[in-house]
């Protein structure tokens, strides 16, 4: 098929690769404009932009798609379909209607649960047992369109957002190729009205750990915010980023630290958590045993 691909972050790159490997003609790649990044704050292309250029594909990065000129340029591609995954711009109706078979979105949740910007983070932070990928026919509403394909996957006990992100990206890449192959035979299923939740964008204010909360909530906060923005606390005035945890069957007071040869345990409102991976300021992330070989934690985290 003649495909317009629309995506921006790392999550979208395996999808672009899969479409190319499957032999689809990529008429154009749309991505967010380059943004200032790094110490020099020079404009850096998005991961999708960089990958598309490496593949020799034409890249467009408009600031908006609301203008008549941009909409005409999109329509002139005469695409069979557009594949959209974490693009980051709202698609006006003229864009949605331009491809022969419309626009398909790869969404990282089991819709209608977790519509919106941060479905992977929110699924882990809420303690969901499973999540998945939906291939959805796009319409004007926020992730409201009918679903063509869905596939569920369990969320691991100590799985982080980073790990789940990579698994779901691979799933999405496989499923969109399948969806395009089977498109004439797929029946769009409207999303039910029951069970709708919204995955609001992660606010950095959510990252500070309150040790008086239950161990299960703190565990989900740490794993759900890993690697970015990273849940954090203070240890004797030093900021620590905590990147993986699991509940521990130990009786400690909130914030109390118990350091053994193999574990770093911190008390919570109803027990403790075992910190499996962490990062000290100016250091690389590592497992708790490695970090504490050259550092003695204080008696209490705050």
N, C-alpha and C positions, 0 to 999 in steps of 0.2 A: 504494500500500500504506500501511497504518497503521504508522508507523515510530517506534521509540524510538531516539534518537541519543545515543551516549555517547562523549564526547571532551573533551579539555582544552586542549592547546597550539595554537599557530598552525598546525601541520601539519594539524589536524583541521578548521579553518574552511572551506577550499574544499570539503570533502566535505559539510558541512552545507549550504552554499550550493547545491551541485549537486543535493542531494536535494530542496530546496525548489523550485529552478527546474524540476526534472523533474515536479513536481506531486504528490509524495508528501505524505501527511498526517503531520506530525510531532506525535505524541501528547505527547511530552515530551523535553526535552534534559537529560541527566545530565552533570555536570561536577564536577571537583574543587572543594572549597570555596574561597572567596576566601582569599588569603594576604597577609600583610604585605609591602609592596613600596614602593620609592621611599625618599626621604630621611625622610619622615614616618612610614614603616613602617605606613601605613594599609592596611586590608584592600583588596585589589584583586581583582576577579573575573578568572577565567581568560579567555583570548581567545575560547574557545567560549561561555562564559557571556555575555560582553559582546556577541558577535555574535547569539546567540539572543535576547537582550533587544531588540536593535535590530530583529530580525525579528518581534518580538511573540510569541515562542514561550515556553511555560512552562518554567522551569528548576528543576531539583532538584540539590542538591549535598550528599548525605549523606556523612558521614565514613566510613561502612562500609555494606555491603549484606548483612552477615551476620545482622542481626536479623530476626525474623519480621515485625515491623511494616513495615520497609522492603521486604521481599520481597512482602508482601501488597499494598502500594501499587503496586509495579512490576507485579505480576500483574493488578491492577485496570485497568491501561491497556488490556488486551485487544489488544495489538499483534500485527500480522502477523509482524513481524521486528524485531530490534534490530541496528543498525549501530554497531560499536565501532571506534574508531580512536584510539590513544594516550590512552585514558581514564585509566589509572593506578590503578585498583582491581581487585582480583581478583573475578571474578564467581562466586558460589556456584552450585552445581548448580540450585538453585531458580530463580535468575535466568536461567540458560542455557536452562532448560526452559520458561519462561513464555511467550515469544512463539510463535505458531503455527508459524513456520518457524525457530525458534531464533535464534541470534545469529551474525552475520557479522562477521569482523574484517578490517580492511585492514592488512596487514603489509608493511613496506618492506624486503623482501628476497625472494630466491628460495628459499623454504623447501624442505628443512629447514636450509639454511645461514642462519646468523645469526638463530636464535630469540632472543627476549629484548629487552632494554631499549634497546640502542643499535645497531641494525643498519646505519644509514647511516654513522655514524662508523667502525664496525668494518670495513665493506666497503672503504672508502677506505684505512684504516690497514693493512689486510692486503694491499693491492695488487690487489684483485679487478678483473678486466677489465670485469665487468658486474654489475648488480644488477637489481632490479625490484620489482614489486608482486604480492602474492598476496592473493586474496580467499578467506578461509578460514572454514569452518564451525567455530565455537568448541566446545571441549570442556574438561574439567577441567584437562588438562595445559598446560604453558607453550608456546603456539604449536604444538601437536602435531596440531591438527585437520586433516581432509581439505581439500584445496584445490579450489575451484570454478573459479577463473580465475587465470591467471598471465601476466605480460608482462614481458619483459626489456628492459633499456636499457643501453647502454655507459656506462662511467664515463670522463669526459674526462681527458686527461693531467694537467691542473692544476686539475681541478674540486674545489671545496671541499665540505665537508658542507653548508654553507648553501645552495649552488646546487643540489646534488643533492636536498636536502630539499625545495626548492620544486618541482623537476621531478617528484619522486615523489608529492608531495601532489596535484599536478594530475592525474597518472596515476591515482592512487587514486580521486579524485573521479569521473573519467570511467568507470573500470572498475566502481565500485559501482553506478552508475546502469545500466550495461549488465547487470550481474549480476542486479539486481532485475527488469529487463525480461525476462530469459531464465531466471529461476529455475526454472520447471518443467522446462526442457530440459537443465539443467546436471547433470553427473554428478560428484559429489565424488570426488576421487582421493586415496587415503591417501598420506601422506608416506612416502618410503622410509626405511629404517633407516640406510642408508649416507649419509654426507655431513652428518650433524648437527653443527652448531657453535652456540655460544652467544655472543651479543653482550652481554657484561656491561656494566653501567653504567660510564660514563666516570669515572675517578678523577682528581681534579686533579693528583695526583702524577705522572700520565702526561704532563703538559704541559711539564715542564722538558726542554729539549733537551740531549742529550749529543752534542757535536760529533765524538766519536770513532766514532760509529756510521756506517754506510754512507750515502751521499747519498740513495739510493732510500728508505731507511727514514725518514730525516729529512724528506724531501719528503712522504711519506705522513703522517707525524705532523703536520706543519704544516697540510697541506690537510685532513686528517681531523678536526683539532680546531678548524677555523675555521668559524664565528666564535666558538664557545663550546666549551670554556673558553678556547681560544687557546693554542697552543704559545708558549713564551717562553724568553728567555735574558737575560743581563746584558751591558751594554755600558758599561764604565767606571763600574760601580755603578748604572747606570740599567736598569730593567727594560723590555725590549722585547717586544712581542707580535708574533709573525710569523704572517701570515694567508694567504699564498699563496706557493708556491715551485715550482721545477722543477730537476731536476739540471742541472749545468753542466759542460762539458768543459774544466775548468781544474784545474791541479795546485796545490793549496794545502794547508797543514797544518791539522789540526783546529782550528777556531775562528779561523783567520787570515782577515782581512777584506781584500778588494780592492774598492775603490770607484772606479768609472769614471763618466763622464758619464751613462750610461744604465743602469748595473747596479750591484747590491750583491751581491757574491759572498762566500760564506763557506765555508772549508775544512771537510771532513768526513774520516771515516776512510778514504775511498777516492776523493777528488776534491773536488767542491764542489757547493753549491746556489746557485741564483740566487734571491734574495728579491724577489718581485714586489710584494707588498703587506705593509705593516707598520704598527705603531702605537706611537708613543712614549708614555711616561707622561703623562697629562693632555692628550694631543692626539687628533685624529681619525685614523682609519685612512686611509692614502693609498698610492699607488704609490710604489715606491722612489725614482724620480727626483724626485718632488715632496717627499718627506720629506727627502732629502739636499740639496735646494736651500738649506735654511736650517740644516743640521746636518752636521757632518763626523763620520762614524763613527770610533770608535777602531780601532786596528790589529787588535784581537782581540775576539771575543765569547766569553763564558764561560757 
